[in-house]
Amino acid sequence: MPPFDLSVPSQLMAALGPDLVLMGGAMLLLLWAAWRPASVAHQRSVGVASLALTVITGAYVVWSLYQQRTATAGPIAVDNFRWMADLVILLGTVFAIALTIDDNDRMGLTVAESHVLILLASAGMMLLAAAQDLMIVFLGIELMSLSVYALAGINRRSARGAEGALKYFLLGAFATAFLLYGMALVYGATGATNLIDIADRVNTLGLAHSPLLIMGIGLMLIGFGFKVAAVPFHMWAPDVYDGAPSPITAYMAATVKAAAFAALLRVWTEAFPTVYHAWHPAVAGLAIATMVGGNAIGLAQRNIKRMLAYSSIAHAGFLLVALAAGTTQATGAVLFYLLAYTLATFGAFAVIIVMSRPGDRPVMVDDFAGLWSVRPWLALGTGVLMLSLLGFPIFGGAGFFAKWYVLQAALQAPVPQTMLAVVLVLTTVVSAGYYLSVVMVMFMKPRPDDAAVPGPIAALTRAVVVVTVLAILVLGVVPDNFAGFAQAGAIAPPPVNVAGSTPSPVAR
């Protein structure tokens, strides 16, 4: 089917169609959630309706992708990258709501509004992934962040949850100030907020070495660094991830990160390709610090949620390697990586929910000791998920190819990122120390006599574990099919150059 172009007046409705469906449905569900008294049945009913709304929105996105919708430059992007990022976000939304329905029952929570907050956060993420204007980027981040702040402390009986939510809110507001100030400086240097216009004015006006522009890019990088939990802007992540309910932790670690990286890639590749000489050293430094810091500190963790928090930080470093490459191939690799990481993360946190007990006691690595002897299928699934996060060949499925494609993008760039590739490989080896420790205790340590046997797994939680494990294994067998699909949605930076400046890799 040939693609058709949309004029600028109709572009907003075309691109925001799925967002409007999700936002409008979320508003109706909010009224329904608040109208009836809180109860277990009401919480589940709102959750099921939220799942249905998410699936409908996903079908709209698939239809838009099939129609090959494109549009001229405007505040909202209408391209394959936008639709494919939406699918990853909506997949995480389905997993988060499904896990929240069961976890609320387990924890005795009847807060039906938690599902609506997830929908609103996802609407902000979809807006963020589509933003082609700095003002839309800011609106998307705020809609996402305000909802996630509330979700982090949704369990008001948890002292750790309240502490984490407060830290997240305070540091998030501080980081947003950096981001907004950076946007103001970029606007002051270029006189534009549209990403394509910024790139054009940097080129035509010779602003590649403008101190005002470079300072604005640096401040924006700090703001995004907080959202993706890059070192040294990661200090909030371990406490927030540990204190929040497990489904929300998975949602923050995977889906929030996916949306933030989608926006980061679009802004950097579309607005700042000719300022590559200025932002590349900073991004490369962040990548190295994040890979080393996340994996090194992860080795010392015995609390499984804190271990996965540092794992999430390390994965942000791996994704920053692709950003540093600055090529179209790298943006496609990021889409594949985000899908594989979303599957593995939600599967891992579904297992944590199964292993959890009522109360605020954290799940420790030693709680998995001898799991093979009492729940063999759960142990096998957990092993696949840990190996996928590690990037282990064959048994790690899609996780191996996710890192492989990022490595290819880094090494095959016109400016090869050899040092970053070496650090990525070495830190992946280091990460085996904590991922394989979980596998080791499950299969090689005896289960203590007084250890409780995990009870029956709730239906939706079981479905999340099964779907994520099978999807990881299938993508590990036929990765090229989806990898080619992801490359079709990659962002192509404008091939512009400025005399006397170092061009972006794509511009060469």
C-alpha positions as CSV (number, residue, x, y, z in Angstrom):
1,M,0.0,0.0,0.0
2,P,1.6,3.3,-1.0
3,P,2.1,5.9,1.7
4,F,0.0,9.0,1.8
5,D,1.0,12.4,3.1
6,L,-0.9,14.5,5.5
7,S,-1.1,18.2,5.5
8,V,0.0,20.2,8.5
9,P,-3.5,21.0,9.7
10,S,-4.5,17.4,9.8
11,Q,-1.2,16.2,11.1
12,L,-2.1,16.8,14.8
13,M,-5.2,14.8,14.6
14,A,-3.5,12.0,12.7
15,A,-0.6,11.7,15.1
16,L,-2.6,12.4,18.2
17,G,-5.4,10.0,17.4
18,P,-4.1,7.1,19.5
19,D,-3.2,9.5,22.3
20,L,-6.7,11.1,22.3
21,V,-8.3,7.6,22.5
22,L,-6.1,6.7,25.4
23,M,-6.5,10.1,27.2
24,G,-10.3,10.2,26.6
25,G,-10.8,6.7,27.8
26,A,-8.7,7.3,30.8
27,M,-10.8,10.3,31.8
28,L,-14.0,8.2,31.6
29,L,-12.4,5.4,33.6
30,L,-11.3,8.0,36.2
31,L,-14.9,9.1,36.7
32,W,-15.9,5.5,37.0
33,A,-13.1,4.7,39.5
34,A,-14.1,7.6,41.7
35,W,-17.8,7.1,41.4
36,R,-18.2,3.7,43.1
37,P,-16.9,2.8,46.5
38,A,-13.5,1.2,46.7
39,S,-13.5,-2.6,46.7
40,V,-11.6,-5.6,45.3
41,A,-14.2,-6.2,42.6
42,H,-14.2,-2.6,41.5
43,Q,-10.4,-2.4,41.4
44,R,-10.4,-5.5,39.1
45,S,-13.2,-4.1,36.9
46,V,-11.4,-0.9,36.3
47,G,-8.2,-2.8,35.6
48,V,-9.8,-5.0,33.0
49,A,-11.4,-2.0,31.3
50,S,-8.0,-0.3,31.3
51,L,-6.5,-3.4,29.6
52,A,-9.2,-3.3,27.0
53,L,-8.6,0.4,26.4
54,T,-4.9,-0.2,26.0
55,V,-5.5,-3.0,23.5
56,I,-7.9,-0.7,21.5
57,T,-5.2,2.0,21.4
58,G,-2.6,-0.5,20.3
59,A,-4.9,-1.6,17.4
60,Y,-5.2,2.0,16.4
61,V,-1.4,2.4,16.4
62,V,-1.0,-0.8,14.3
63,W,-3.5,0.5,11.8
64,S,-1.6,3.8,11.6
65,L,1.6,1.9,11.1
66,Y,0.0,-0.3,8.4
67,Q,-1.3,2.8,6.6
68,Q,2.3,4.1,6.5
69,R,1.2,7.5,7.6
70,T,3.7,10.3,7.1
71,A,3.5,14.1,7.4
72,T,5.5,17.2,6.9
73,A,7.5,18.7,9.7
74,G,5.4,19.9,12.6
75,P,5.2,19.7,16.4
76,I,4.1,16.1,16.3
77,A,6.0,13.4,14.4
78,V,4.0,11.1,12.1
79,D,6.5,8.4,11.2
80,N,7.3,4.7,11.8
81,F,9.6,5.4,14.7
82,R,6.7,7.1,16.5
83,W,4.3,4.2,16.0
84,M,6.8,1.5,16.9
85,A,7.8,3.3,20.1
86,D,4.1,3.6,20.9
87,L,3.8,-0.2,20.5
88,V,6.6,-0.8,23.0
89,I,5.1,1.6,25.4
90,L,1.6,0.1,25.1
91,L,3.0,-3.4,25.6
92,G,4.6,-2.3,28.8
93,T,1.3,-0.7,29.8
94,V,-0.6,-4.0,29.3
95,F,2.0,-5.8,31.4
96,A,1.9,-3.2,34.1
97,I,-1.9,-3.1,34.5
98,A,-2.1,-6.9,34.4
99,L,0.5,-7.2,37.2
100,T,-1.1,-4.4,39.2
101,I,-4.5,-6.1,39.2
102,D,-3.1,-9.2,40.8
103,D,-0.6,-7.4,43.1
104,N,-3.3,-5.1,44.4
105,D,-5.3,-8.2,45.4
106,R,-2.2,-9.7,47.1
107,M,-1.4,-6.5,49.0
108,G,-5.0,-5.8,50.0
109,L,-5.2,-2.5,48.0
110,T,-8.4,-1.4,46.5
111,V,-7.1,1.7,44.7
112,A,-8.8,1.5,41.3
113,E,-7.2,4.9,40.3
114,S,-3.8,3.2,40.0
115,H,-4.8,1.8,36.6
116,V,-6.0,5.2,35.4
117,L,-2.7,6.7,36.5
118,I,-0.8,4.1,34.4
119,L,-3.0,5.0,31.4
120,L,-2.3,8.8,31.9
121,A,1.4,8.1,32.3
122,S,1.4,6.1,29.1
123,A,-0.4,8.9,27.3
124,G,2.4,11.2,28.3
125,M,4.9,8.7,27.1
126,M,3.3,8.4,23.7
127,L,3.2,12.2,23.4
128,L,6.9,12.2,24.4
129,A,7.9,9.7,21.8
130,A,6.1,11.7,19.1
131,A,7.3,15.1,20.1
132,Q,9.0,17.1,17.3
133,D,9.0,20.3,19.3
134,L,10.7,21.1,22.6
135,M,7.5,22.4,24.1
136,I,5.7,19.1,23.3
137,V,8.7,17.2,24.8
138,F,8.2,19.2,28.0
139,L,4.4,18.6,28.1
140,G,4.9,14.8,27.6
141,I,7.5,14.6,30.3
142,E,5.3,16.4,32.8
143,L,2.2,14.3,32.1
144,M,4.3,11.2,32.4
145,S,6.2,12.3,35.5
146,L,3.3,13.6,37.6
147,S,1.4,10.3,37.1
148,V,4.5,8.2,37.9
149,Y,5.2,10.3,41.1
150,A,1.8,9.3,42.4
151,L,2.2,5.7,41.3
152,A,5.5,5.3,43.2
153,G,3.8,6.1,46.5
154,I,0.4,4.5,45.7
155,N,0.8,2.1,48.7
156,R,0.3,4.5,51.5
157,R,0.9,1.8,54.1
158,S,4.5,1.4,53.0
159,A,7.1,3.6,54.7
160,R,9.7,2.7,52.0
161,G,7.2,3.6,49.3
162,A,6.5,7.0,50.8
163,E,10.2,7.7,51.2
164,G,10.9,6.7,47.6
165,A,8.0,8.7,46.1
166,L,9.1,11.9,48.0
167,K,12.7,11.5,46.8
168,Y,11.5,10.9,43.2
169,F,9.3,14.0,43.3
170,L,11.9,16.3,44.7
171,L,14.7,15.2,42.5
172,G,12.4,15.0,39.5
173,A,11.3,18.6,39.9
174,F,15.0,19.6,40.2
175,A,15.9,17.7,37.0
176,T,12.9,19.2,35.2
177,A,14.3,22.7,35.9
178,F,17.6,21.7,34.2
179,L,15.7,20.4,31.2
180,L,13.5,23.5,30.8
181,Y,16.4,25.9,31.3
182,G,18.3,24.0,28.6
183,M,15.4,24.3,26.3
184,A,15.2,28.1,26.9
185,L,18.9,28.4,26.1
186,V,18.5,26.4,22.9
187,Y,15.6,28.6,21.9
188,G,17.6,31.7,22.8
189,A,20.5,30.5,20.5
190,T,18.3,29.4,17.5
191,G,15.0,31.2,17.9
192,A,13.1,28.0,17.3
193,T,11.7,25.1,19.3
194,N,10.8,22.8,16.4
195,L,13.5,20.1,16.1
196,I,13.9,20.4,12.3
197,D,14.0,24.2,12.5
198,I,16.7,24.1,15.1
199,A,18.9,21.9,12.9
200,D,18.3,24.1,9.9
201,R,19.2,27.3,11.8
202,V,22.2,25.8,13.4
203,N,23.4,25.0,9.9
204,T,22.4,28.2,8.1
205,L,23.5,30.5,10.9
206,G,26.7,28.7,11.7
207,L,25.8,28.1,15.4
208,A,27.6,24.8,15.8
209,H,30.1,26.4,18.2
210,S,27.7,28.8,19.9
211,P,28.4,28.7,23.7
212,L,24.7,29.4,24.4
213,L,23.6,26.5,22.3
214,I,26.2,24.1,23.7
215,M,25.3,25.1,27.3
216,G,21.6,24.5,26.5
217,I,22.3,21.0,25.1
218,G,24.3,20.2,28.2
219,L,21.5,21.2,30.5
220,M,19.0,19.2,28.5
221,L,21.3,16.2,28.7
222,I,21.3,16.5,32.5
223,G,17.5,16.5,32.5
224,F,17.2,13.5,30.3
225,G,20.0,11.8,32.3
226,F,17.7,11.9,35.3
227,K,14.8,10.4,33.4
228,V,16.9,7.5,32.1
229,A,18.7,7.1,35.5
230,A,22.2,7.6,34.0
231,V,25.2,7.9,36.3
232,P,25.6,10.4,38.2
233,F,21.9,11.3,37.9
234,H,20.8,7.9,39.2
235,M,20.7,8.4,42.9
236,W,16.9,8.3,43.1
237,A,16.5,5.0,41.3
238,P,17.4,2.3,43.9
239,D,15.3,3.8,46.7
240,V,12.3,4.5,44.4
241,Y,12.5,1.1,42.7
242,D,12.8,-0.7,46.0
243,G,9.9,1.2,47.7
244,A,7.3,1.2,44.9
245,P,5.0,-1.7,44.3
246,S,6.7,-4.3,42.0
247,P,4.5,-3.7,39.0
248,I,5.1,0.0,39.2
249,T,8.9,-0.6,39.6
250,A,8.8,-2.7,36.4
251,Y,6.8,0.1,34.6
252,M,9.4,2.7,35.7
253,A,12.4,0.6,34.8
254,A,11.2,-0.4,31.4
255,T,8.4,1.7,30.0
256,V,9.4,5.1,31.4
257,K,12.9,4.4,30.2
258,A,11.7,3.4,26.7
259,A,9.8,6.7,26.3
260,A,12.6,8.8,27.6
261,F,15.1,7.2,25.2
262,A,12.7,7.6,22.3
263,A,12.5,11.3,23.0
264,L,16.2,11.6,23.6
265,L,17.1,9.9,20.3
266,R,14.6,12.1,18.3
267,V,15.8,15.3,19.9
268,W,19.5,14.6,19.5
269,T,19.4,13.1,16.0
270,E,16.9,15.6,14.5
271,A,17.9,18.8,16.2
272,F,21.6,18.5,17.0
273,P,23.4,16.5,14.3
274,T,25.8,19.2,13.4
275,V,26.8,19.8,17.1
276,Y,28.0,16.2,17.3
277,H,31.5,17.5,18.3
278,A,30.0,19.1,21.4
279,W,27.7,16.5,22.7
280,H,29.5,13.3,21.8
281,P,32.2,13.4,24.5
282,A,29.5,14.1,27.2
283,V,27.2,11.2,26.0
284,A,30.2,8.9,25.7
285,G,31.3,9.8,29.2
286,L,27.8,9.2,30.6
287,A,27.6,5.9,28.8
288,I,30.9,4.7,30.3
289,A,30.1,5.9,33.8
290,T,26.6,4.4,33.7
291,M,27.8,1.0,32.4
292,V,30.6,0.8,35.0
293,G,28.7,2.2,37.9
294,G,25.4,0.3,37.4
295,N,27.1,-3.1,37.0
296,A,29.8,-2.6,39.7
297,I,27.3,-1.6,42.4
298,G,24.8,-4.3,41.2
299,L,27.4,-6.9,42.3
300,A,27.0,-6.0,45.9
301,Q,23.1,-6.2,46.0
302,R,21.3,-9.0,47.7
303,N,17.9,-7.3,47.6
304,I,16.5,-8.5,44.2
305,K,14.7,-5.2,43.5
306,R,17.7,-3.1,44.2
307,M,19.8,-5.4,42.1
308,L,17.4,-5.0,39.2
309,A,17.5,-1.2,39.8
310,Y,21.2,-1.1,39.2
311,S,20.7,-3.5,36.3
312,S,18.3,-0.9,34.8
313,I,20.9,1.8,35.3
314,A,23.5,-0.4,33.5
315,H,21.1,-0.9,30.6
316,A,20.7,2.8,30.3
317,G,24.4,2.9,29.7
318,F,24.2,0.3,26.9
319,L,21.5,2.4,25.2
320,L,23.6,5.5,25.5
321,V,26.3,3.7,23.4
322,A,23.8,3.7,20.5
323,L,23.1,7.4,21.0
324,A,26.8,8.1,20.9
325,A,27.0,6.3,17.6
326,G,24.6,8.8,16.2
327,T,23.5,6.8,13.1
328,T,20.2,5.6,11.6
329,Q,21.3,2.0,12.3
330,A,21.7,2.9,16.0
331,T,18.1,4.2,16.4
332,G,16.8,0.9,14.9
333,A,19.0,-1.0,17.3
334,V,17.5,0.9,20.2
335,L,13.9,0.0,19.2
336,F,14.9,-3.7,19.3
337,Y,16.8,-3.3,22.6
338,L,13.8,-1.5,24.2
339,L,11.4,-4.3,23.2
340,A,13.7,-7.1,24.5
341,Y,14.4,-5.1,27.7
342,T,10.7,-4.5,28.3
343,L,9.9,-8.2,28.0
344,A,12.8,-9.3,30.3
345,T,12.1,-6.6,32.9
346,F,8.4,-7.2,33.3
347,G,9.0,-11.0,33.3
348,A,11.5,-10.6,36.1
349,F,9.3,-8.4,38.2
350,A,6.4,-10.8,37.7
351,V,8.6,-13.5,39.3
352,I,9.3,-11.1,42.2
353,I,5.6,-10.7,42.7
354,V,5.2,-14.5,42.8
355,M,8.1,-14.7,45.4
356,S,6.8,-11.9,47.5
357,R,4.9,-12.3,50.8
358,P,2.3,-10.1,52.4
359,G,3.9,-7.1,54.1
360,D,6.8,-4.8,53.4
361,R,9.6,-7.4,53.5
362,P,11.9,-7.2,50.5
363,V,12.6,-10.2,48.3
364,M,16.2,-11.3,48.6
365,V,18.4,-13.4,46.3
366,D,18.6,-16.1,48.9
367,D,14.8,-16.5,48.7
368,F,15.3,-18.2,45.3
369,A,17.5,-20.9,46.8
370,G,16.4,-24.3,45.6
371,L,13.4,-23.0,43.7
372,W,14.1,-25.7,41.0
373,S,13.1,-28.4,43.5
374,V,9.6,-26.9,44.3
375,R,8.7,-24.8,41.3
376,P,10.7,-26.1,38.3
377,W,8.9,-24.3,35.6
378,L,9.1,-21.0,37.4
379,A,12.8,-21.6,38.0
380,L,13.3,-22.2,34.2
381,G,11.4,-19.1,33.3
382,T,13.4,-17.0,35.8
383,G,16.6,-18.4,34.4
384,V,15.7,-17.4,30.8
385,L,14.8,-13.9,32.1
386,M,18.1,-13.4,33.9
387,L,20.1,-14.7,31.0
388,S,18.2,-12.4,28.7
389,L,19.1,-9.4,30.9
390,L,22.7,-10.6,30.8
391,G,22.7,-10.9,27.0
392,F,23.7,-14.6,27.1
393,P,23.6,-16.4,23.7
394,I,20.8,-18.9,22.9
395,F,19.2,-19.3,26.3
396,G,19.1,-15.5,26.7
397,G,17.1,-15.2,23.5
398,A,16.4,-11.7,22.4
399,G,18.7,-10.2,25.1
400,F,21.8,-11.4,23.3
401,F,20.8,-9.9,19.9
402,A,19.7,-6.6,21.5
403,K,23.3,-6.0,22.7
404,W,24.7,-7.5,19.5
405,Y,22.8,-4.9,17.4
406,V,24.0,-2.1,19.6
407,L,27.5,-3.3,19.3
408,Q,27.2,-3.5,15.5
409,A,25.8,0.1,15.4
410,A,28.7,1.3,17.5
411,L,31.4,-0.4,15.5
412,Q,30.0,0.2,12.0
413,A,29.4,3.9,12.5
414,P,31.5,6.2,10.3
415,V,33.1,7.3,13.5
416,P,33.6,3.9,15.2
417,Q,32.8,3.8,18.9
418,T,35.5,1.2,19.7
419,M,36.1,2.3,23.3
420,L,32.4,2.2,24.1
421,A,32.1,-1.2,22.5
422,V,34.9,-2.6,24.6
423,V,33.4,-1.2,27.8
424,L,30.0,-2.6,26.9
425,V,31.5,-6.1,26.5
426,L,33.6,-5.9,29.7
427,T,30.7,-4.6,31.8
428,T,28.4,-7.2,30.4
429,V,30.9,-9.8,31.7
430,V,30.8,-8.1,35.1
431,S,27.0,-8.2,35.2
432,A,27.2,-12.0,35.0
433,G,28.2,-11.8,38.6
434,Y,24.8,-10.8,39.8
435,Y,22.5,-12.3,37.1
436,L,24.1,-15.7,37.4
437,S,24.0,-15.6,41.2
438,V,20.2,-15.8,40.9
439,V,20.4,-18.8,38.5
440,M,23.0,-20.4,40.7
441,V,21.0,-20.3,43.9
442,M,17.9,-21.6,42.1
443,F,19.6,-24.7,40.7
444,M,22.7,-25.3,42.8
445,K,21.7,-24.5,46.4
446,P,19.3,-26.6,48.5
447,R,16.1,-25.0,49.7
448,P,16.0,-24.4,53.4
449,D,13.6,-26.6,55.3
450,D,11.8,-23.6,56.8
451,A,11.5,-21.7,53.5
452,A,8.0,-21.1,52.3
453,V,6.9,-22.6,49.0
454,P,5.6,-20.0,46.6
455,G,1.8,-20.3,46.4
456,P,-0.4,-20.6,43.4
457,I,0.4,-17.9,40.7
458,A,-2.5,-15.6,39.9
459,A,-3.8,-15.9,36.3
460,L,-2.7,-12.5,35.0
461,T,0.8,-12.7,36.6
462,R,1.2,-16.2,35.2
463,A,0.2,-14.9,31.7
464,V,2.9,-12.2,31.9
465,V,5.6,-14.7,32.9
466,V,4.7,-17.1,30.1
467,V,4.3,-14.4,27.4
468,T,7.5,-12.7,28.2
469,V,9.6,-15.9,28.4
470,L,8.2,-17.2,25.2
471,A,8.5,-13.9,23.3
472,I,12.2,-13.6,24.4
473,L,12.9,-17.2,23.2
474,V,11.1,-16.7,19.9
475,L,12.8,-13.3,19.2
476,G,16.1,-15.1,20.0
477,V,15.4,-17.7,17.2
478,V,14.1,-15.2,14.5
479,P,15.6,-11.9,15.5
480,D,16.2,-10.6,12.0
481,N,12.5,-10.4,11.3
482,F,11.8,-7.8,14.0
483,A,15.3,-6.2,13.6
484,G,14.5,-5.4,10.0
485,F,11.1,-4.1,11.1
486,A,12.8,-1.9,13.7
487,Q,15.3,-0.6,11.1
488,A,12.3,0.5,9.0
489,G,11.3,2.7,11.8
490,A,14.7,4.2,12.5
491,I,15.2,8.0,12.5
492,A,17.3,9.4,9.7
493,P,19.1,12.6,10.9
494,P,19.1,15.5,8.5
495,P,22.5,15.3,6.5
496,V,23.7,18.8,7.2
497,N,27.1,20.1,8.0
498,V,28.7,23.3,9.2
499,A,32.0,24.5,7.8
500,G,34.7,24.1,10.3
501,S,32.7,21.8,12.6
502,T,32.9,18.0,13.1
503,P,29.8,16.6,11.3
504,S,27.6,13.9,12.7
505,P,28.4,10.4,11.5
506,V,25.3,10.4,9.3
507,A,26.4,13.6,7.6
508,R,29.7,12.1,6.4
